[in-house]
Amino acid sequence: ILAMDINRENYELGLPVIQKAGVAHKIDFREGPALPLLDQLIED
């Protein structure tokens, strides 16, 4: 799962729930504006 946000605080807020569910290892969090991050994914 790819999660993107301009602010890591929102991810950190939900992280305990994600960890409790045992799926933290499945999440790739990327901080920053979505469009440049998506462009980078396309290039890779």
C-alpha positions, 0 to 999 in steps of 0.5 A, spaced: 500 500 500 502 506 498 500 512 502 502 519 500 501 525 504 504 532 505 504 531 512 507 525 516 503 527 522 496 524 519 500 517 518 503 517 525 496 519 528 494 512 525 500 508 526 498 505 532 492 502 529 496 500 523 501 496 527 495 493 532 492 490 525 499 487 523 499 491 517 505 496 518 510 492 514 505 493 508 505 500 508 510 505 504 509 512 506 511 517 502 511 525 505 510 530 500 506 533 494 503 527 490 504 529 483 511 529 484 511 523 487 507 520 482 511 522 477 517 519 480 513 512 481 512 512 473 519 514 472 522 508 476 
